[in-house]
């Protein structure tokens, strides 16, 4: 499959995204440090040269949230690459002007740790705060240009519920 052609002629940056789901069926979102807007997002980032998407997802999760690979279980992956375009006024300024947006492979991961295993004060922090969000609130919390993407992510990844025996269920 080839990437769609953007009107700018610029390519899409290859990336990954992570829907980290806790035992209460809530999703991790972080408030971006580099935005004047109240911009929240799920962990995501670029794929390094020679890196496989899952490898990149686990690396990005650690870099952005401090969550170690042994605190997650991969429970789903988007079958297709999902795309978003940057707003016109951001093209040429983000990622040194090389990309028009991102094409991302998304992973659903069950969080096996506790809130104390989350540490956004990483070596290169991206978030100023974080919280667990309902799926219904995700599109409301994120920047407008990623709202369609987030609806696609919710449709592409399984609606995982807490495993039997969790949260006091029999």
C-alpha positions, 0 to 999 in steps of 0.5 A: 500500500502506498501513502496517500498524496498530500496537497503539500507534496510532503510525505507522512512520518511513520509512527506508532500510537499506544492505547494504554488501558487500565483495569478500570477500562480507562485510557491513559492520556497525557497533557502535552508540554509543548502546546499552549492549548489544553492538548491531551493525547495518547502516547505516540511517536516516530518509528526509528530507522530499522525499528519494527512498529511494536518495538517503537511502540514499547520504546515510545511508551517508556520514553513518554510514560515511564511504563516498562514493557513488563507492565503491559500486555499487547492485546490488539493492533490496528490492521491498517496504518491510520493517517492524520494531516497537520493543520496547514499552519503547522506544516513546515514547522513541525518535524523540521518541515519534512512531513505533512502528518503521520501514518501510524500503527496503533497498539492496544495494551493492557496496563498491568502495573499501578499508577505508581509505575507511571512516571512522566518525568522522563529524560525528555518529558513530553507531558505536563500531567496525565490521567485516565480517561473514558473512551467517550472523552478521548475525542473531546480532550485532544486537538481538533486535527486528531479527532478523526484519527482518534475515532478511527483508533477506537474503531480499529482496536478491540473494545477490551474489558477487564479480565475475569477476576479483576475489579471484584468480578467472579 
